[in-house]
Amino acid sequence: QLQASGGGLVQPGGSLRLSCVVSGTSLDYSTIGWFRQAPGKEREGVSGVSRSYSSRKWYSSSVKGRFTSSRGNAEHTFFLQMNNLKPEDTAIYYCAASRYNLITSTWSQRSQYAYWGQGTLVTVSS
């Protein structure tokens, strides 16, 4: 019920925009999270955004200033704009939906998200 797309191969310093579409009328959610998992590492929160309050956004320290979360004009569509990409950003990126209105201290906790997309691979390499 969540579909992430937009990954690909990009050179260091380049940009990508990931999309997340939430489908299914029965899906009740309040927060969208973006997570990533690099080979051999745990899945980590990258960014979160409130479904209803566009000003409520959060970023991990590793991407703050480079990544931007947003909601699309179409309902149930969300984006993660990634600029100035670095090789360490290489990972599978997932979008996830939470029933809860998450806050600064909880948005990056995987346990808060009940719904997950299948992931899209981002590779940053020259």
QUIQUI-V441610 format. One record per backbone hydrogen bond with DSSP energy under -1.0 kcal/mol. CO is the residue of the C=O (numbers start at 1). NH is the residue of the N-H. If there is no record, write none. Layout:
CO:NH / CO:NH
This chain:
1:23 / 3:21 / 5:19 / 8:123 / 10:125 / 11:14 / 14:85 / 16:82 / 18:80 / 19:5 / 20:78 / 21:3 / 24:27 / 30:51 / 31:98 / 32:49 / 33:96 / 34:46 / 34:47 / 35:94 / 36:44 / 37:92 / 38:41 / 44:36 / 46:60 / 47:34 / 48:58 / 49:32 / 53:56 / 55:57 / 56:50 / 58:48 / 60:63 / 60:64 / 63:66 / 63:67 / 66:83 / 68:81 / 70:79 / 74:77 / 76:22 / 77:72 / 78:20 / 79:70 / 80:18 / 81:68 / 82:16 / 85:13 / 86:89 / 87:90 / 91:122 / 92:37 / 93:120 / 94:35 / 95:117 / 96:33 / 97:114 / 97:115 / 98:30 / 98:31 / 100:102 / 103:106 / 103:107 / 106:109 / 109:112 / 110:113 / 115:97 / 120:93 / 122:91 / 123:10
